[in-house]
Amino acid sequence: MTETTSDAIRSPFYPLHADLGATFVEEGGWFWTEGFGDTLGEHDAVRNDLGVWDVSPLNKWDFRGSDALAAAQRLHSGDVLGLEIGQVRYGAFCDEDGLMIDDGTVYRLADDHVWVMTNGSDHAEHFAGATKGLNVGIAYVAAEMPHIGLLGPRAREALAPLTDVDLSSLRYFHFVPEPVTVGGVPCHLSRTGFGGELGYELFVRPEHAADIWAVATDQAKARPFGTNAIEVLRIEAGLIVTDYDYEAHQRSPYDFSFDRLITRNPAADYLGKAALQSVAANPPNRFKTLRLEGSELPEYGAAVTRDGAEVGTLTSPTDSPEFGPIGIGVLRSDVARDGEQVDVAIGDATVRATVDVLPVYDPQKLRPRS
């Protein structure tokens, strides 16, 4: 395992993974599990069977009060006001200029209770300022809500015998708002995930972490995986991550083709609304897959050019077991057409690339919706 002496937070799953020989990487003040020595095998488990990973470092915020929903709406570009109890909404958190500071989800547990989940942990001041005057209390609760993600085509089949929840009726991006049990372990169960496959997430108290991990690995027979595998999976699936695909206050949600994730509800009051409405009809950039020629990968953030002029950025590259060298990137709208030929910087040279559909894996997202 990797020796770690940092003050970064270790989730309750950390010692379990260390005992399995995992390596770890420090990101955003937490230790994420990188993997267990076989990235291709871990990737294959998620795509063709069932994998489990520690998603505890995803930052979690508890909103309570009569204005909890309105407060979350003020921060989020999606239709938070339209959420049903037990529904989840993904989208962007923007500043007043309509530029993203983060992306993530909102869970509606009740009329006066919402969970907000973000990549970053440094939003307390922003959240407080943006929701000033509303009747809402906001608490950072990530340490109290460790959780795992179960991803893969066998996810429903494996979980169904372990819970009384009717998983066949739990729709995509919905969750059970009251606590349930899975394998006898109390938890919250959500039909969400990150990687482009059928997925469920299980949120527990810290004292139940070892038990839910045993349920996932021993009873559901899920294979542990880490962020090395996720990096390949998420690029194939066209999913973004802060500090890799964008820095705060630099990109519009439209740069990532988030059009359908930006609410048109006239009652929704959210930061950046006017700025986003001004470009909605004609976004200057689009998000696409790039199929790269050659075997050497460009760096994250490599410039994309056409005829010598810069037309975009390759935000994240990977070597996909199925598609070979690919990347995801923000391209000028007039260049973001399937089949368009561009060049991507690689050292002092360039590599040829072809613009393709996003995501390149399961473009209609049928698998996570199955």
Disulfide bonds with the S-S distance in Angstrom:
none
